[in-house]
Amino acid sequence: MKLLLVDDDLRQRELLVEVFESEGYQVVPCADGREAIANLAPDTFDTVITDLKMPDINGTEILKAALGIDQELPVIIITGHGTVDSAIESMKIGAYDYIQKPFDPEELSLVTGKAVRHYRLIRENRELAAAIVTLRTKDFIGESKAMQQVRALIERVAPLDVSVLIQGETGTGKELVARLVHKASNRASEKFVAVNCAALNESLLESELFGHEKGAFTGAEGRKKGLFELADGGTLFLDEINSMSPALQVKLLRVLQENSFLRVGGQEEVRVDVRVLSASNADLQTEVEAGRFRSDLFYRLKVMDLTLPPLRDRVEDIPELAYYFLRKYAAKYEKEISAISHAALRKLVSHDWPGNVRELENCVSRALVMESSSTLQPDSLPPEFTSSSKRQEENLPLMPLAEVEKLMIKKALIQTGDNKSRAAEMLGIDASTLWRKMKRWEKS
Protein backbone atom coordinates (compact mmCIF):
# COMPACT_ATOMS: atom_id res chain seq x y z
CA MET A 1 0.00 0.00 0.00
CA LYS A 2 1.54 3.25 -1.14
CA LEU A 3 0.42 6.76 -0.15
CA LEU A 4 1.33 10.19 -1.45
CA LEU A 5 1.17 12.56 1.51
CA VAL A 6 1.24 16.32 0.85
CA ASP A 7 1.44 18.86 3.69
CA ASP A 8 3.54 22.01 4.05
CA ASP A 9 3.40 21.69 7.87
CA LEU A 10 6.57 19.73 8.71
CA ARG A 11 5.39 18.67 12.15
CA GLN A 12 2.04 17.34 10.95
CA ARG A 13 3.67 15.69 7.95
CA GLU A 14 6.15 13.80 10.13
CA LEU A 15 3.37 12.73 12.52
CA LEU A 16 1.25 11.31 9.69
CA VAL A 17 4.24 9.53 8.14
CA GLU A 18 4.87 7.85 11.48
CA VAL A 19 1.20 6.85 11.87
CA PHE A 20 0.83 5.38 8.41
CA GLU A 21 4.20 3.61 8.35
CA SER A 22 3.30 1.93 11.67
CA GLU A 23 0.22 0.54 9.88
CA GLY A 24 2.28 -0.91 7.03
CA TYR A 25 1.90 1.83 4.43
CA GLN A 26 4.74 2.99 2.23
CA VAL A 27 4.56 6.79 2.42
CA VAL A 28 6.00 9.34 -0.01
CA PRO A 29 5.92 12.69 1.88
CA CYS A 30 5.90 15.99 -0.04
CA ALA A 31 6.31 19.48 1.38
CA ASP A 32 4.49 21.30 -1.43
CA GLY A 33 2.25 20.83 -4.45
CA ARG A 34 5.02 21.08 -7.02
CA GLU A 35 6.88 18.16 -5.47
CA ALA A 36 3.62 16.17 -5.19
CA ILE A 37 2.69 16.60 -8.86
CA ALA A 38 6.24 15.60 -9.87
CA ASN A 39 5.73 12.29 -8.00
CA LEU A 40 2.33 11.49 -9.54
CA ALA A 41 2.44 8.70 -12.12
CA PRO A 42 0.03 5.98 -13.37
CA ASP A 43 -0.35 2.90 -11.13
CA THR A 44 1.99 4.30 -8.47
CA PHE A 45 -0.17 5.24 -5.47
CA ASP A 46 -3.21 3.68 -3.81
CA THR A 47 -4.34 6.98 -2.30
CA VAL A 48 -3.33 10.66 -2.18
CA ILE A 49 -3.74 12.66 1.06
CA THR A 50 -3.25 16.38 0.69
CA ASP A 51 -3.72 19.52 2.73
CA LEU A 52 -6.07 21.90 0.94
CA LYS A 53 -4.55 25.29 1.78
CA MET A 54 -0.89 25.55 0.76
CA PRO A 55 1.19 28.29 -0.87
CA ASP A 56 1.84 28.18 -4.60
CA ILE A 57 -0.01 24.97 -5.63
CA ASN A 58 -2.98 24.08 -3.42
CA GLY A 59 -4.78 20.79 -2.74
CA THR A 60 -7.45 21.39 -5.42
CA GLU A 61 -4.76 21.62 -8.11
CA ILE A 62 -3.13 18.43 -6.81
CA LEU A 63 -6.56 16.75 -6.93
CA LYS A 64 -7.05 17.77 -10.56
CA ALA A 65 -3.55 16.55 -11.47
CA ALA A 66 -4.18 13.18 -9.77
CA LEU A 67 -7.54 12.68 -11.47
CA GLY A 68 -5.97 13.63 -14.79
CA ILE A 69 -3.71 10.58 -14.43
CA ASP A 70 -6.38 8.25 -13.02
CA GLN A 71 -9.99 9.33 -12.56
CA GLU A 72 -10.56 6.60 -9.95
CA LEU A 73 -7.54 7.40 -7.75
CA PRO A 74 -8.86 8.31 -4.25
CA VAL A 75 -7.78 11.75 -3.07
CA ILE A 76 -8.48 12.73 0.56
CA ILE A 77 -8.51 16.43 1.36
CA ILE A 78 -7.42 17.83 4.75
CA THR A 79 -9.09 21.17 5.38
CA GLY A 80 -9.27 23.84 8.05
CA HIS A 81 -12.51 25.30 9.40
CA GLY A 82 -12.34 28.31 7.10
CA THR A 83 -11.92 26.24 3.94
CA VAL A 84 -14.73 23.69 4.33
CA ASP A 85 -16.63 25.20 1.39
CA SER A 86 -13.56 24.70 -0.78
CA ALA A 87 -13.30 21.10 0.42
CA ILE A 88 -16.92 20.50 -0.57
CA GLU A 89 -16.14 21.94 -4.01
CA SER A 90 -13.25 19.46 -4.20
CA MET A 91 -15.72 16.64 -3.52
CA LYS A 92 -17.75 17.83 -6.51
CA ILE A 93 -14.60 17.73 -8.65
CA GLY A 94 -13.95 14.14 -7.60
CA ALA A 95 -12.22 13.98 -4.20
CA TYR A 96 -12.89 10.73 -2.33
CA ASP A 97 -13.49 12.43 1.06
CA TYR A 98 -12.34 15.28 3.28
CA ILE A 99 -11.19 15.52 6.91
CA GLN A 100 -11.58 18.74 8.91
CA LYS A 101 -8.85 20.07 11.19
CA PRO A 102 -8.22 19.43 13.99
CA PHE A 103 -8.59 15.72 13.24
CA ASP A 104 -7.92 12.47 15.01
CA PRO A 105 -5.18 10.52 13.13
CA GLU A 106 -7.21 7.37 13.76
CA GLU A 107 -10.16 8.91 11.88
CA LEU A 108 -7.90 9.73 8.93
CA SER A 109 -6.49 6.21 9.08
CA LEU A 110 -10.01 4.69 8.88
CA VAL A 111 -10.97 6.86 5.89
CA THR A 112 -7.66 6.04 4.17
CA GLY A 113 -8.17 2.31 4.72
CA LYS A 114 -11.61 2.49 3.08
CA ALA A 115 -10.17 4.49 0.17
CA VAL A 116 -7.35 1.98 -0.40
CA ARG A 117 -9.75 -0.98 -0.32
CA HIS A 118 -12.09 0.83 -2.71
CA TYR A 119 -9.28 1.54 -5.17
CA ARG A 120 -7.87 -1.98 -4.91
CA LEU A 121 -11.28 -3.33 -5.94
CA ILE A 122 -11.38 -0.95 -8.91
CA ARG A 123 -7.90 -2.08 -10.01
CA GLU A 124 -8.80 -5.76 -9.67
CA ASN A 125 -11.88 -5.18 -11.82
CA ARG A 126 -9.74 -3.41 -14.41
CA GLU A 127 -7.28 -6.30 -14.48
CA LEU A 128 -10.10 -8.82 -14.75
CA ALA A 129 -11.67 -6.86 -17.62
CA ALA A 130 -8.29 -6.72 -19.40
CA ALA A 131 -7.86 -10.48 -18.90
CA ILE A 132 -11.34 -11.11 -20.33
CA VAL A 133 -10.50 -9.00 -23.38
CA THR A 134 -7.29 -10.97 -23.89
CA LEU A 135 -9.03 -14.32 -23.49
CA ARG A 136 -11.76 -13.33 -25.91
CA THR A 137 -9.25 -12.44 -28.62
CA LYS A 138 -7.09 -15.57 -28.26
CA ASP A 139 -9.17 -17.38 -30.86
CA PHE A 140 -8.38 -14.70 -33.42
CA ILE A 141 -6.05 -16.84 -35.53
CA GLY A 142 -2.73 -15.50 -36.72
CA GLU A 143 0.69 -15.02 -35.16
CA SER A 144 2.13 -12.79 -37.88
CA LYS A 145 3.30 -9.33 -36.87
CA ALA A 146 0.38 -7.79 -38.77
CA MET A 147 -2.20 -9.85 -36.90
CA GLN A 148 -0.53 -9.29 -33.54
CA GLN A 149 -0.98 -5.57 -34.18
CA VAL A 150 -4.64 -6.09 -35.08
CA ARG A 151 -5.18 -8.17 -31.92
CA ALA A 152 -3.55 -5.46 -29.80
CA LEU A 153 -5.80 -2.81 -31.37
CA ILE A 154 -8.92 -4.90 -30.71
CA GLU A 155 -7.94 -5.22 -27.06
CA ARG A 156 -7.34 -1.48 -26.88
CA VAL A 157 -10.53 -0.23 -28.57
CA ALA A 158 -13.03 -2.84 -27.34
CA PRO A 159 -13.55 -1.39 -23.82
CA LEU A 160 -13.89 2.17 -25.19
CA ASP A 161 -17.51 2.95 -26.01
CA VAL A 162 -16.72 4.66 -29.32
CA SER A 163 -17.46 4.08 -32.99
CA VAL A 164 -14.92 1.91 -34.80
CA LEU A 165 -14.37 1.75 -38.56
CA ILE A 166 -12.98 -1.58 -39.80
CA GLN A 167 -11.44 -1.52 -43.26
CA GLY A 168 -10.02 -4.29 -45.41
CA GLU A 169 -10.57 -6.30 -48.55
CA THR A 170 -13.52 -8.66 -48.92
CA GLY A 171 -12.93 -11.86 -46.96
CA THR A 172 -10.37 -10.51 -44.48
CA GLY A 173 -12.67 -11.07 -41.50
CA LYS A 174 -14.23 -7.66 -40.80
CA GLU A 175 -17.40 -9.06 -39.22
CA LEU A 176 -15.34 -11.45 -37.07
CA VAL A 177 -13.38 -8.45 -35.76
CA ALA A 178 -16.61 -6.55 -35.10
CA ARG A 179 -17.97 -9.49 -33.09
CA LEU A 180 -14.73 -9.70 -31.10
CA VAL A 181 -14.90 -5.97 -30.32
CA HIS A 182 -18.49 -6.42 -29.11
CA LYS A 183 -17.73 -9.52 -27.02
CA ALA A 184 -14.82 -7.77 -25.32
CA SER A 185 -16.81 -4.59 -24.60
CA ASN A 186 -19.02 -3.57 -21.71
CA ARG A 187 -22.00 -4.26 -24.02
CA ALA A 188 -21.14 -7.95 -24.40
CA SER A 189 -24.27 -9.09 -22.55
CA GLU A 190 -26.49 -7.16 -24.98
CA LYS A 191 -27.31 -7.86 -28.64
CA PHE A 192 -24.89 -7.76 -31.56
CA VAL A 193 -26.90 -6.90 -34.70
CA ALA A 194 -25.34 -6.94 -38.18
CA VAL A 195 -26.56 -5.75 -41.57
CA ASN A 196 -24.90 -5.71 -44.99
CA CYS A 197 -25.68 -2.31 -46.47
CA ALA A 198 -24.86 -3.50 -49.99
CA ALA A 199 -27.45 -6.29 -49.88
CA LEU A 200 -30.49 -3.95 -49.73
CA ASN A 201 -31.72 -1.08 -51.86
CA GLU A 202 -32.10 2.38 -50.30
CA SER A 203 -35.76 2.13 -49.22
CA LEU A 204 -35.41 -1.39 -47.81
CA LEU A 205 -32.23 -0.48 -45.93
CA GLU A 206 -33.90 2.62 -44.44
CA SER A 207 -36.83 0.51 -43.19
CA GLU A 208 -34.44 -2.17 -41.93
CA LEU A 209 -32.34 0.31 -39.97
CA PHE A 210 -35.02 2.62 -38.57
CA GLY A 211 -38.21 0.54 -38.73
CA HIS A 212 -41.54 1.83 -40.00
CA GLU A 213 -45.04 2.73 -38.86
CA LYS A 214 -48.22 1.08 -40.02
CA GLY A 215 -49.22 2.38 -43.45
CA ALA A 216 -45.84 4.01 -44.10
CA PHE A 217 -45.81 2.31 -47.52
CA THR A 218 -47.68 -0.39 -49.40
CA GLY A 219 -47.43 -3.61 -47.43
CA ALA A 220 -46.60 -1.94 -44.10
CA GLU A 221 -49.41 -3.61 -42.17
CA GLY A 222 -48.08 -2.79 -38.73
CA ARG A 223 -45.32 -1.06 -36.80
CA LYS A 224 -41.90 -2.67 -37.24
CA LYS A 225 -38.88 -2.02 -35.06
CA GLY A 226 -35.65 -1.32 -36.94
CA LEU A 227 -32.19 -2.65 -36.24
CA PHE A 228 -31.25 0.43 -34.21
CA GLU A 229 -34.08 -0.34 -31.79
CA LEU A 230 -33.26 -4.05 -31.73
CA ALA A 231 -29.63 -3.23 -30.91
CA ASP A 232 -30.53 -0.73 -28.15
CA GLY A 233 -27.98 -1.15 -25.34
CA GLY A 234 -25.78 -3.29 -27.59
CA THR A 235 -23.84 -3.02 -30.85
CA LEU A 236 -24.94 -2.43 -34.45
CA PHE A 237 -22.52 -3.52 -37.18
CA LEU A 238 -22.93 -1.82 -40.58
CA ASP A 239 -21.03 -3.85 -43.17
CA GLU A 240 -20.05 -2.41 -46.58
CA ILE A 241 -21.13 1.03 -45.41
CA ASN A 242 -19.39 2.54 -48.43
CA SER A 243 -22.40 1.41 -50.51
CA MET A 244 -24.89 3.50 -48.46
CA SER A 245 -26.74 6.17 -50.45
CA PRO A 246 -26.12 9.89 -49.75
CA ALA A 247 -29.68 10.30 -48.37
CA LEU A 248 -29.21 7.49 -45.87
CA GLN A 249 -25.78 8.81 -44.93
CA VAL A 250 -27.51 12.02 -43.75
CA LYS A 251 -30.00 10.06 -41.62
CA LEU A 252 -27.28 7.87 -40.14
CA LEU A 253 -25.22 10.96 -39.25
CA ARG A 254 -28.20 12.36 -37.33
CA VAL A 255 -28.57 9.16 -35.31
CA LEU A 256 -24.89 9.24 -34.41
CA GLN A 257 -25.16 12.89 -33.36
CA GLU A 258 -28.51 12.84 -31.55
CA ASN A 259 -28.95 9.17 -30.53
CA SER A 260 -32.49 9.42 -31.90
CA PHE A 261 -34.40 8.97 -35.16
CA LEU A 262 -37.84 8.75 -36.74
CA ARG A 263 -39.26 5.49 -38.02
CA VAL A 264 -40.26 5.56 -41.70
CA GLY A 265 -43.68 7.26 -41.74
CA GLY A 266 -43.38 8.19 -38.07
CA GLN A 267 -43.56 11.48 -36.16
CA GLU A 268 -42.32 10.31 -32.76
CA GLU A 269 -38.63 10.49 -31.88
CA VAL A 270 -37.13 7.13 -30.89
CA ARG A 271 -34.12 7.38 -28.56
CA VAL A 272 -31.50 4.62 -28.49
CA ASP A 273 -28.15 3.83 -26.91
CA VAL A 274 -26.20 1.91 -29.56
CA ARG A 275 -22.51 1.49 -30.28
CA VAL A 276 -21.98 1.58 -34.03
CA LEU A 277 -19.24 -0.46 -35.67
CA SER A 278 -18.88 -0.19 -39.42
CA ALA A 279 -16.86 -1.82 -42.16
CA SER A 280 -15.83 -0.91 -45.67
CA ASN A 281 -14.13 -2.92 -48.41
CA ALA A 282 -13.20 0.34 -50.12
CA ASP A 283 -10.90 3.03 -48.76
CA LEU A 284 -13.41 5.46 -47.24
CA GLN A 285 -10.90 8.32 -47.29
CA THR A 286 -10.71 7.90 -51.07
CA GLU A 287 -14.52 7.73 -51.25
CA VAL A 288 -14.73 11.00 -49.30
CA GLU A 289 -12.23 12.69 -51.62
CA ALA A 290 -14.23 11.46 -54.64
CA GLY A 291 -17.41 12.96 -53.17
CA ARG A 292 -19.15 9.61 -52.78
CA PHE A 293 -19.13 9.58 -48.98
CA ARG A 294 -19.81 12.39 -46.51
CA SER A 295 -16.71 13.59 -44.69
CA ASP A 296 -18.66 14.44 -41.50
CA LEU A 297 -20.09 10.91 -41.34
CA PHE A 298 -16.67 9.45 -42.09
CA TYR A 299 -15.15 11.16 -39.06
CA ARG A 300 -18.10 10.15 -36.86
CA LEU A 301 -17.61 6.51 -37.83
CA LYS A 302 -13.83 6.65 -37.58
CA VAL A 303 -13.34 7.68 -33.96
CA MET A 304 -11.10 4.61 -33.91
CA ASP A 305 -10.12 2.55 -36.94
CA LEU A 306 -8.78 -0.92 -37.69
CA THR A 307 -7.35 -2.00 -41.02
CA LEU A 308 -7.12 -5.73 -41.69
CA PRO A 309 -4.22 -6.94 -43.84
CA PRO A 310 -4.95 -9.14 -46.88
CA LEU A 311 -3.98 -12.80 -46.54
CA ARG A 312 -1.25 -12.49 -49.17
CA ASP A 313 0.55 -10.06 -46.82
CA ARG A 314 0.61 -12.54 -43.93
CA VAL A 315 1.44 -15.85 -45.60
CA GLU A 316 3.02 -17.13 -42.36
CA ASP A 317 -0.52 -17.41 -40.94
CA ILE A 318 -1.78 -19.66 -43.76
CA PRO A 319 -0.64 -23.02 -42.26
CA GLU A 320 -2.36 -22.28 -38.94
CA LEU A 321 -5.53 -21.09 -40.67
CA ALA A 322 -5.52 -24.10 -42.98
CA TYR A 323 -5.27 -26.52 -40.04
CA TYR A 324 -8.02 -24.65 -38.20
CA PHE A 325 -10.38 -25.08 -41.18
CA LEU A 326 -9.19 -28.68 -41.62
CA ARG A 327 -10.29 -29.57 -38.07
CA LYS A 328 -13.54 -27.61 -38.44
CA TYR A 329 -14.69 -29.30 -41.65
CA ALA A 330 -13.28 -32.73 -40.91
CA ALA A 331 -15.58 -32.78 -37.87
CA LYS A 332 -18.50 -31.38 -39.86
CA TYR A 333 -18.12 -33.90 -42.70
CA GLU A 334 -17.16 -36.74 -40.29
CA LYS A 335 -13.94 -37.46 -42.20
CA GLU A 336 -10.77 -38.92 -40.65
CA ILE A 337 -8.40 -36.34 -42.11
CA SER A 338 -5.95 -34.88 -39.63
CA ALA A 339 -2.99 -33.55 -41.62
CA ILE A 340 -2.02 -31.50 -44.66
CA SER A 341 0.88 -32.67 -46.80
CA HIS A 342 3.84 -30.36 -47.22
CA ALA A 343 3.19 -30.23 -50.97
CA ALA A 344 -0.42 -29.10 -50.35
CA LEU A 345 0.72 -26.51 -47.80
CA ARG A 346 3.21 -25.20 -50.34
CA LYS A 347 0.40 -24.81 -52.87
CA LEU A 348 -1.75 -23.00 -50.32
CA VAL A 349 1.00 -20.61 -49.25
CA SER A 350 1.96 -19.79 -52.85
CA HIS A 351 -1.56 -18.77 -53.87
CA ASP A 352 -2.45 -15.05 -54.24
CA TRP A 353 -5.73 -15.36 -52.27
CA PRO A 354 -7.83 -12.62 -53.89
CA GLY A 355 -10.71 -13.81 -51.69
CA ASN A 356 -8.55 -13.80 -48.54
CA VAL A 357 -9.47 -15.93 -45.48
CA ARG A 358 -12.97 -16.64 -46.80
CA GLU A 359 -11.46 -18.10 -49.98
CA LEU A 360 -9.02 -20.21 -47.94
CA GLU A 361 -11.89 -21.59 -45.86
CA ASN A 362 -13.88 -22.52 -48.96
CA CYS A 363 -10.79 -24.07 -50.51
CA VAL A 364 -10.06 -26.32 -47.50
CA SER A 365 -13.73 -27.26 -47.19
CA ARG A 366 -13.90 -28.34 -50.85
CA ALA A 367 -10.58 -30.18 -50.64
CA LEU A 368 -11.82 -32.21 -47.65
CA VAL A 369 -14.84 -33.34 -49.66
CA MET A 370 -12.52 -34.52 -52.45
CA GLU A 371 -9.82 -36.13 -50.25
CA SER A 372 -9.99 -39.92 -49.67
CA SER A 373 -6.85 -40.43 -47.58
CA SER A 374 -6.03 -39.32 -44.02
CA THR A 375 -3.81 -36.46 -45.27
CA LEU A 376 -4.92 -33.58 -47.46
CA GLN A 377 -3.04 -33.86 -50.76
CA PRO A 378 -2.49 -31.22 -53.48
CA ASP A 379 -4.64 -33.17 -55.98
CA SER A 380 -7.69 -32.50 -53.80
CA LEU A 381 -7.25 -28.74 -54.03
CA PRO A 382 -9.35 -26.75 -56.54
CA PRO A 383 -8.11 -26.68 -60.18
CA GLU A 384 -6.39 -23.30 -59.87
CA PHE A 385 -4.01 -24.86 -57.34
CA THR A 386 -3.04 -27.85 -59.43
CA SER A 387 -2.08 -25.66 -62.41
CA SER A 388 0.81 -23.22 -62.27
CA SER A 389 0.44 -20.82 -59.36
CA LYS A 390 -0.14 -17.13 -59.88
CA ARG A 391 2.89 -16.57 -57.72
CA GLN A 392 5.99 -18.54 -58.65
CA GLU A 393 6.50 -21.06 -55.87
CA GLU A 394 10.25 -21.12 -56.28
CA ASN A 395 10.39 -17.39 -55.49
CA LEU A 396 8.11 -17.67 -52.46
CA PRO A 397 9.60 -17.09 -48.99
CA LEU A 398 7.90 -20.27 -47.72
CA MET A 399 8.29 -21.39 -44.11
CA PRO A 400 10.29 -24.62 -43.89
CA LEU A 401 8.27 -27.68 -42.89
CA ALA A 402 10.06 -27.84 -39.53
CA GLU A 403 8.93 -24.29 -38.75
CA VAL A 404 5.35 -25.08 -39.77
CA GLU A 405 5.40 -28.15 -37.50
CA LYS A 406 6.83 -26.15 -34.62
CA LEU A 407 4.16 -23.47 -35.01
CA MET A 408 1.32 -26.01 -35.04
CA ILE A 409 2.66 -27.97 -32.07
CA LYS A 410 3.06 -24.81 -29.98
CA LYS A 411 -0.50 -23.78 -30.83
CA ALA A 412 -1.86 -27.22 -29.92
CA LEU A 413 -0.01 -27.16 -26.58
CA ILE A 414 -1.50 -23.75 -25.78
CA GLN A 415 -5.01 -24.91 -26.70
CA THR A 416 -4.72 -28.06 -24.56
CA GLY A 417 -3.14 -26.40 -21.54
CA ASP A 418 0.23 -28.09 -22.22
CA ASN A 419 -1.39 -31.55 -22.24
CA LYS A 420 0.98 -33.32 -24.62
CA SER A 421 -1.20 -36.40 -25.12
CA ARG A 422 -4.20 -34.29 -26.11
CA ALA A 423 -2.00 -32.05 -28.28
CA ALA A 424 -0.68 -35.09 -30.14
CA GLU A 425 -4.23 -36.37 -30.64
CA MET A 426 -5.33 -32.95 -31.93
CA LEU A 427 -2.45 -32.92 -34.41
CA GLY A 428 -3.09 -36.51 -35.52
CA ILE A 429 0.35 -37.81 -34.48
CA ASP A 430 1.59 -40.26 -31.84
CA ALA A 431 2.55 -38.86 -28.45
CA SER A 432 6.01 -40.40 -28.89
CA THR A 433 6.44 -38.48 -32.17
CA LEU A 434 5.50 -35.26 -30.40
CA TRP A 435 8.07 -35.93 -27.66
CA ARG A 436 10.81 -36.61 -30.24
CA LYS A 437 10.12 -33.38 -32.10
CA MET A 438 10.17 -31.35 -28.88
CA LYS A 439 13.47 -32.98 -27.80
CA ARG A 440 14.93 -32.06 -31.20
CA TRP A 441 14.05 -28.39 -30.61
CA GLU A 442 15.85 -28.44 -27.25
CA LYS A 443 19.03 -29.67 -28.90
CA SER A 444 18.92 -27.20 -31.77
Secondary structure as GFF3:
##gff-version 3
##sequence-region A 1 444
A	DSSP	beta_strand	2	6	.	.	.	ID=ss1
A	DSSP	alpha_helix	10	22	.	.	.	ID=ss2
A	DSSP	beta_strand	26	30	.	.	.	ID=ss3
A	DSSP	alpha_helix	33	39	.	.	.	ID=ss4
A	DSSP	beta_strand	47	51	.	.	.	ID=ss5
A	DSSP	alpha_helix	59	69	.	.	.	ID=ss6
A	DSSP	beta_strand	75	79	.	.	.	ID=ss7
A	DSSP	three_ten_helix	81	83	.	.	.	ID=ss8
A	DSSP	alpha_helix	84	93	.	.	.	ID=ss9
A	DSSP	beta_strand	97	100	.	.	.	ID=ss10
A	DSSP	alpha_helix	105	136	.	.	.	ID=ss11
A	DSSP	alpha_helix	145	157	.	.	.	ID=ss12
A	DSSP	beta_strand	164	167	.	.	.	ID=ss13
A	DSSP	alpha_helix	174	183	.	.	.	ID=ss14
A	DSSP	beta_strand	192	196	.	.	.	ID=ss15
A	DSSP	three_ten_helix	197	199	.	.	.	ID=ss16
A	DSSP	alpha_helix	202	210	.	.	.	ID=ss17
A	DSSP	alpha_helix	227	230	.	.	.	ID=ss18
A	DSSP	beta_strand	235	239	.	.	.	ID=ss19
A	DSSP	three_ten_helix	241	243	.	.	.	ID=ss20
A	DSSP	alpha_helix	246	258	.	.	.	ID=ss21
A	DSSP	beta_strand	260	262	.	.	.	ID=ss22
A	DSSP	beta_strand	269	271	.	.	.	ID=ss23
A	DSSP	beta_strand	275	280	.	.	.	ID=ss24
A	DSSP	alpha_helix	284	289	.	.	.	ID=ss25
A	DSSP	alpha_helix	295	301	.	.	.	ID=ss26
A	DSSP	beta_strand	304	307	.	.	.	ID=ss27
A	DSSP	three_ten_helix	311	313	.	.	.	ID=ss28
A	DSSP	three_ten_helix	315	317	.	.	.	ID=ss29
A	DSSP	alpha_helix	318	333	.	.	.	ID=ss30
A	DSSP	beta_strand	339	340	.	.	.	ID=ss31
A	DSSP	alpha_helix	342	350	.	.	.	ID=ss32
A	DSSP	alpha_helix	356	370	.	.	.	ID=ss33
A	DSSP	beta_strand	375	376	.	.	.	ID=ss34
A	DSSP	three_ten_helix	378	380	.	.	.	ID=ss35
A	DSSP	alpha_helix	383	386	.	.	.	ID=ss36
A	DSSP	three_ten_helix	393	395	.	.	.	ID=ss37
A	DSSP	alpha_helix	401	415	.	.	.	ID=ss38
A	DSSP	alpha_helix	420	427	.	.	.	ID=ss39
A	DSSP	alpha_helix	431	443	.	.	.	ID=ss40
###
